[in-house]
């Protein structure tokens, strides 16, 4: 399957029918296409949406897209945001329209989704040794000269498995040697000598082409600015050494890639120091959580806390739940739980209460636990909360927020729903 044009593939999303598959949407919209429902510009609060319902802020989503586009340009970085965050081809396209070089992904299924919606450049930030997946990717490369995929290698054995699966391919697969973030970290080669051995193995087979080096600084043990900068300088030094040894002779640019959502300021700092090599350098940043940001983990660790003069991301998610039980002055229950809200890093945060069209801060309301379908709310003396109230919850960790919802309304500040984002997990 070669990539469809993005416009055609995305247009077909609007032709899907609204029905029981999609949580939170108005029951009376059944049978409408997604495009027809979007054209109605219904209000999230007054036009039939049912709780729980997750919504993205149209304004904050746009702000975040623009901010990282500007940040990348300012620092001379190419940007391949990690698509595993949203697995939403509509957002992939918006990211590309806002200057992204391509999309980072983690597993072959995600690549298939991206290709089905026209993505031309993919950075696969993972090792890939599955023969069926490799053969499929090879067929994609052979069928579409505009498609480019780059993936990690971190072992001689991995190179051997890839070569065996790819024999007969017309185009070699581009690979980067992954440098581990340290002993006990995740994947990646532990030493520079082992990196050279893996690079030698790549050079010995016709099915692969070495195009650079990469890694993930978020796995640096006991990460702090000093340790992260030191590891990033190791990565740059590896690229310099490989270039000096002539290991990039088969490519026309050197890829140097890093960058999660916690340390992209360090990546910008160190990648600015990359010396002139024998080929142009593609300095590829891969941060993905920015697209929605959050009210917990990433609010706490975003690099913009360290460099506030560069701007600030805005949390774009809000999960709306309804109070269904108020058994005591100290306790209430809302109808959103583990099936609806991320909870792997923090519990949701009670932010606002809506009653009779009036929105106010959720003073004295705290989420203390989640059941499958209920949020446990502790209510203090100042909490004005009744059965039937809508509670707006902030969420922590975008990746596990997106993956609980197949179709997400995008709402303007007044509640007008202007679009629907489809996810594919």
C-alpha positions as a printed Julia matrix, in Angstrom:
425×3 Matrix{Float64}:
   0.0     0.0    0.0
   1.52    3.3   -1.06
   0.59    6.47   0.72
  -2.6     8.16  -0.34
  -2.57   11.91  -0.73
  -3.08   13.46   2.72
  -6.01   15.56   1.56
  -7.89   12.59   0.06
  -7.28   10.26   2.99
  -8.17   12.85   5.6
 -11.29   13.87   3.67
 -12.52   10.31   3.93
 -12.42   10.57   7.71
 -15.26   13.08   7.47
 -17.34   10.44   5.66
 -17.35    8.04   8.62
 -20.74    7.63  10.31
 -21.36    8.69  13.89
 -22.66    5.79  15.98
 -22.16    3.76  19.16
 -18.41    3.4   18.57
 -17.7     6.93  19.71
 -18.08    7.93  23.36
 -19.65   11.2   24.39
 -21.18   12.2   21.07
 -24.85   13.25  20.86
 -27.14   10.21  20.52
 -29.32   12.09  18.06
 -26.31   12.44  15.75
 -26.34    8.72  14.92
 -26.2     8.25  11.18
 -24.69   11.63  10.4
 -21.25   11.68   8.91
 -18.51   13.2   11.02
 -18.31   16.02   8.49
 -22.04   16.69   8.73
 -21.87   16.76  12.53
 -18.89   19.14  12.45
 -20.77   21.44  10.08
 -23.55   21.75  12.64
 -21.1    23.41  15.05
 -22.9    22.05  18.05
 -22.15   23.32  21.53
 -20.36   20.88  23.8
 -22.5    21.86  26.8
 -25.97   22.44  25.38
 -26.36   20.41  22.19
 -26.62   16.81  23.28
 -23.09   15.66  24.1
 -23.15   13.08  26.89
 -20.73   12.72  29.77
 -18.04   11.69  30.07
 -16.67   13.51  27.06
 -13.09   14.49  26.31
 -12.52   17.73  24.42
  -9.51   19.48  22.92
  -9.29   23.25  23.06
  -9.14   24.61  19.51
  -7.26   27.73  20.59
  -4.71   25.96  22.79
  -4.06   23.27  20.22
  -3.28   25.93  17.64
  -1.08   27.82  20.1
   1.0    24.72  20.83
   1.44   23.89  17.16
   2.65   27.41  16.44
   4.94   27.58  19.46
   6.94   24.45  18.63
   7.13   25.44  14.98
   8.66   28.76  16.04
  10.93   27.12  18.61
  12.32   24.64  16.09
  12.95   27.33  13.51
  14.61   29.6   16.06
  17.08   26.88  17.04
  17.78   25.52  13.56
  16.16   22.17  14.3
  14.23   19.91  11.99
  11.16   18.6   13.8
   9.64   15.12  13.67
   7.13   15.12  16.56
   6.41   11.74  18.07
   3.1    10.54  16.66
   2.58    7.86  19.31
   1.29   10.65  21.53
  -1.92   11.16  19.58
  -2.0     8.53  16.81
  -4.21   11.07  15.07
  -3.47   11.54  11.35
  -5.31   14.87  11.34
  -2.85   16.13  13.94
   0.07   14.61  12.01
  -1.0    16.69   9.02
  -1.37   19.85  11.07
   2.09   19.28  12.54
   3.53   18.9    9.04
   1.7    22.03   7.92
   3.4    23.77  10.84
   6.84   22.93   9.54
   7.48   19.36  10.73
  10.02   17.42   8.64
   8.0    14.26   9.24
   6.53   12.16  12.04
   8.31    9.99  14.59
   6.71    6.63  15.39
   7.56    3.62  17.53
   6.14    0.4   16.04
   5.19   -0.9   12.58
   1.44   -0.58  13.14
   1.88    3.14  13.7
   3.82    3.41  10.46
   0.95    1.69   8.63
  -1.47    4.26  10.04
   0.75    7.15   9.0
   1.22    5.74   5.5
  -2.53    5.22   5.08
  -2.91    8.98   5.56
  -0.12   10.12   3.3
   2.86   10.63   5.63
   5.99   10.77   3.49
   8.74   10.87   6.13
   8.88    8.64   9.19
  11.53    8.37  11.88
  11.02    5.03  13.64
  12.55    5.56  17.08
  12.92    1.89  17.8
  14.74   -1.24  16.68
  12.91   -3.18  13.97
  13.7    -6.86  13.42
  10.26   -8.32  12.6
  10.6    -9.82   9.09
   6.97   -9.29   8.05
   7.1    -5.62   9.05
  10.45   -5.14   7.34
   9.18   -6.67   4.12
   6.12   -4.43   4.2
   8.26   -1.31   4.74
  10.59   -2.41   1.95
   7.62   -2.76  -0.4
   6.48    0.74   0.58
   9.92    2.14  -0.16
  10.13    0.37  -3.5
   6.66    1.52  -4.55
   6.98    5.16  -3.51
  10.17    7.08  -4.27
   8.94    9.97  -2.08
   8.68    7.8    1.04
  11.56    7.86   3.49
  11.87    5.86   6.7
  14.77    5.95   9.14
  15.01    3.5   12.05
  17.32    2.5   14.89
  19.87   -0.3   14.97
  21.72   -1.28  18.16
  23.22   -4.74  17.58
  25.07   -6.82  15.02
  22.43   -9.51  15.44
  19.72   -6.98  14.65
  21.55   -5.98  11.48
  21.76   -9.65  10.45
  18.02  -10.15  10.97
  17.18   -6.99   9.04
  19.43   -7.98   6.16
  17.87  -11.43   5.94
  14.35   -9.95   5.77
  15.26   -7.25   3.25
  17.2    -9.23   0.65
  15.93   -8.46  -2.81
  14.81   -4.93  -1.91
  15.36   -2.23  -4.52
  16.11    0.52  -1.99
  18.22    0.14   1.13
  16.62    1.01   4.46
  18.11    4.05   6.2
  19.31    3.34   9.74
  20.88    5.27  12.6
  22.96    3.72  15.35
  21.19    4.22  18.66
  23.48    5.27  21.5
  22.11    4.16  24.87
  21.5     6.85  27.45
  23.6     4.97  29.99
  24.02    1.68  31.79
  20.66    0.33  32.84
  18.83    2.63  30.42
  16.5     1.36  27.72
  17.62    0.22  24.25
  20.78    1.36  22.49
  24.45    0.5   22.19
  26.33    0.97  25.47
  29.83    1.88  24.27
  31.36    3.76  21.35
  33.38    0.67  20.39
  30.18   -1.34  20.12
  28.63    1.47  18.08
  31.5     1.12  15.6
  30.93   -2.62  15.4
  27.26   -2.11  14.61
  28.15    0.51  11.99
  30.63   -1.96  10.43
  27.88   -4.56  10.26
  25.59   -2.1    8.48
  28.32   -1.24   5.98
  28.78   -4.93   5.18
  25.23   -5.47   3.88
  23.57   -3.95   0.8
  20.09   -3.76   2.34
  20.86   -1.06   4.91
  22.38    2.41   4.7
  23.92    4.17   7.69
  22.71    7.77   7.77
  23.4     8.94  11.32
  23.17    8.47  15.06
  20.35    8.95  17.53
  19.1     8.3   21.03
  16.73    9.38  23.75
  18.06   11.64  26.48
  14.95   11.07  28.59
  16.46    7.73  29.64
  19.63    9.26  31.1
  19.88    7.81  34.64
  19.24   10.39  37.38
  18.71   12.97  34.66
  19.64   16.55  35.4
  20.89   19.31  33.09
  24.55   18.38  33.53
  24.05   14.66  32.86
  21.72   15.23  29.93
  24.07   17.73  28.28
  26.97   15.33  28.79
  25.15   12.46  27.12
  24.05   14.64  24.21
  27.68   15.66  23.68
  28.57   11.96  23.55
  25.99   11.54  20.81
  27.41   14.46  18.83
  30.95   13.16  19.31
  29.85    9.79  17.94
  28.5    11.47  14.82
  31.74   13.42  14.42
  33.83   10.27  14.81
  31.72    8.32  12.33
  32.01   11.16   9.83
  35.77   11.35  10.26
  35.98    7.62   9.6
  33.96    7.98   6.4
  31.03    5.91   7.63
  28.4     8.15   6.0
  29.7     7.78   2.45
  26.43    6.42   1.06
  24.16    9.28   2.2
  23.76   12.94   1.32
  23.1    14.18   4.87
  23.91   13.07   8.41
  20.98   12.58  10.77
  21.6    13.43  14.43
  18.44   12.94  16.43
  17.25   13.16  20.04
  14.61   14.97  21.98
  11.71   13.95  24.14
   9.39   16.43  25.79
  11.41   17.0   28.98
  14.82   18.09  27.7
  14.42   19.62  24.25
  16.13   22.78  25.5
  19.26   20.73  26.19
  19.0    19.2   22.72
  18.8    22.69  21.21
  21.83   23.8   23.23
  24.06   20.87  22.28
  22.93   20.49  18.67
  23.86   24.15  18.18
  27.43   23.05  18.93
  27.6    20.4   16.18
  30.69   21.24  14.13
  30.76   21.3   10.35
  30.85   17.77   8.98
  31.62   16.5    5.51
  27.87   16.49   4.76
  24.94   18.66   5.82
  23.5    17.69   9.21
  19.79   17.1    9.82
  19.35   18.04  13.49
  16.15   16.17  14.23
  14.06   16.88  17.33
  11.3    14.37  18.21
   9.25   15.85  21.08
   5.57   14.86  20.84
   3.63   15.6   24.03
   3.53   19.33  23.24
   0.59   18.97  20.87
  -1.91   18.75  23.73
   0.48   19.34  26.64
  -1.16   18.5   30.0
  -2.06   19.68  33.49
   0.3    17.36  35.37
   3.51   15.6   34.38
   4.44   17.72  31.37
   3.3    20.94  32.99
   5.89   20.14  35.68
   8.8    19.04  33.48
   8.45   21.08  30.27
  11.67   22.83  29.29
   9.7    26.06  28.95
   9.76   26.21  32.75
  13.55   26.66  32.43
  13.4    29.03  29.46
  10.19   31.06  30.01
  11.39   33.73  27.59
  10.85   31.16  24.79
   7.11   30.91  25.48
   4.79   28.47  27.26
   2.73   25.51  26.16
  -0.93   25.39  27.15
  -2.85   22.29  28.31
  -5.43   21.59  25.62
  -7.32   18.62  27.1
 -10.32   18.78  29.4
 -12.39   15.76  30.39
 -15.97   16.63  31.3
 -17.73   14.34  33.78
 -21.02   14.67  35.59
 -21.67   14.35  39.31
 -23.95   11.34  39.68
 -23.83   10.8   43.45
 -23.3    13.02  46.52
 -23.51   10.55  49.41
 -22.04   12.87  52.04
 -20.79   16.43  52.51
 -17.24   15.11  52.14
 -17.68   12.93  49.09
 -19.07   12.91  45.56
 -18.77   10.66  42.52
 -18.51   11.65  38.87
 -19.08    9.36  35.91
 -15.56    9.25  34.43
 -13.01    6.67  35.44
 -10.03    4.63  34.3
 -11.69    3.89  30.97
 -11.84    7.6   30.21
  -8.93    9.37  31.94
  -5.15    8.95  32.06
  -4.04    7.85  35.51
  -0.6     6.31  35.01
   1.29    9.43  36.14
  -1.23   11.51  38.11
  -4.92   11.37  38.87
  -7.07   13.94  37.04
  -7.34   17.43  38.49
 -10.72   18.99  39.24
 -10.55   22.43  37.61
 -14.01   23.88  37.01
 -17.67   23.19  37.75
 -20.52   24.03  35.33
 -24.12   24.51  36.47
 -26.9    26.17  34.5
 -24.43   27.52  31.96
 -22.19   29.16  34.58
 -18.58   27.98  34.97
 -16.59   28.55  38.15
 -13.44   27.15  39.81
 -13.78   23.74  41.41
 -12.8    25.06  44.84
 -12.59   22.37  47.48
 -12.95   19.49  44.99
 -10.17   16.9   44.64
  -9.99   13.65  42.7
  -8.72   11.02  45.15
  -9.2     7.86  43.11
 -10.6     6.27  39.97
 -12.71    3.18  39.51
 -13.37    1.83  36.03
 -16.25    4.25  35.46
 -16.21    6.59  38.47
 -14.04    9.42  39.77
 -13.9     9.61  43.56
 -14.15   13.25  44.64
 -13.24   14.6   48.07
 -15.22   17.75  48.8
 -14.25   20.33  51.4
 -16.52   22.83  53.18
 -16.06   25.39  50.4
 -17.14   22.96  47.66
 -20.45   23.86  46.04
 -21.24   20.64  44.21
 -24.57   19.05  43.36
 -25.74   15.95  41.53
 -26.0    16.92  37.87
 -23.11   19.39  37.85
 -20.47   19.01  35.14
 -16.9    18.89  36.41
 -14.05   19.81  34.06
 -10.98   17.67  34.75
  -7.42   18.39  33.73
  -5.34   15.36  32.76
  -1.75   14.23  33.1
   0.14   12.39  30.33
  -1.13   13.07  26.8
  -0.2     9.61  25.45
  -2.58    7.76  27.75
  -5.28   10.4   27.37
  -5.54   10.17  23.59
  -5.59    6.38  23.54
  -8.87    6.09  25.47
 -10.88    8.04  22.88
 -11.49    7.23  19.21
 -13.16   10.51  18.23
 -12.39   13.68  20.16
 -14.35   16.94  19.77
 -12.29   20.09  19.23
 -14.11   22.93  20.97
 -13.65   26.66  20.93
 -13.65   28.59  24.2
 -17.43   29.08  24.13
 -18.02   25.35  23.65
 -18.61   25.42  19.88
 -17.32   22.13  18.45
 -15.52   22.85  15.2
 -13.82   19.54  14.41
 -13.42   15.91  15.51
 -10.03   14.2   15.85
  -9.9    10.49  15.0
  -7.3     8.31  16.73
  -5.87    4.92  15.74
  -4.35    2.95  18.61
